[in-house]
Amino acid sequence: MRKYLRPKLLVIDEVGYCPFGREEANLFFQLVSTRYEHGSIILTSNKSFAEWGELLTN
């Protein structure tokens, strides 16, 4: 996880290209919440924000 915390800017491309399973969604949440207030994140996706619930499961 440290290598994802080091850069001042983390670019995550094509969120939603493949749906996340429960474990992947949990790891993604951990990454975003850990980087909070430590560095910026840019996310790109071909899905609208309303469709993200389907991608990340509950």
C-alpha positions in Angstrom: 0.0 0.0 0.0 2.9 2.4 0.7 3.8 2.7 -3.0 0.3 4.1 -3.6 0.6 6.6 -0.8 3.9 8.2 -1.9 2.9 10.1 -5.0 1.3 13.5 -4.6 -1.1 12.6 -7.3 -2.5 9.1 -8.0 -4.3 8.6 -11.3 -6.7 5.6 -11.5 -7.8 5.1 -15.0 -11.0 3.3 -16.3 -12.8 2.6 -13.0 -15.7 0.5 -14.1 -14.1 -1.2 -17.0 -14.5 -4.4 -15.0 -16.8 -4.6 -12.0 -15.2 -5.0 -8.6 -16.0 -8.0 -6.4 -16.5 -7.6 -2.7 -12.8 -7.9 -1.9 -11.7 -5.6 -4.7 -14.3 -2.9 -3.7 -13.0 -3.2 -0.1 -9.4 -2.7 -1.1 -10.4 0.2 -3.4 -12.2 1.9 -0.5 -9.2 1.3 1.8 -6.9 2.9 -0.8 -9.1 6.0 -1.2 -9.7 6.4 2.6 -6.0 5.9 3.4 -4.9 8.5 0.8 -7.5 11.0 2.2 -5.6 14.2 3.2 -2.3 12.7 2.1 -2.5 13.2 -1.7 -4.8 13.8 -4.6 -6.6 11.1 -6.7 -7.9 11.5 -10.2 -10.4 8.8 -11.3 -11.5 8.3 -14.8 -14.5 6.1 -15.7 -16.8 5.5 -18.6 -19.7 5.1 -16.1 -21.8 7.8 -14.6 -21.6 8.4 -10.9 -25.1 7.0 -10.5 -23.8 3.6 -11.9 -21.0 3.3 -9.4 -23.1 1.4 -6.9 -23.3 -1.5 -9.4 -19.5 -1.5 -9.9 -18.5 -1.4 -6.2 -21.3 -3.6 -4.9 -22.7 -2.8 -1.5 
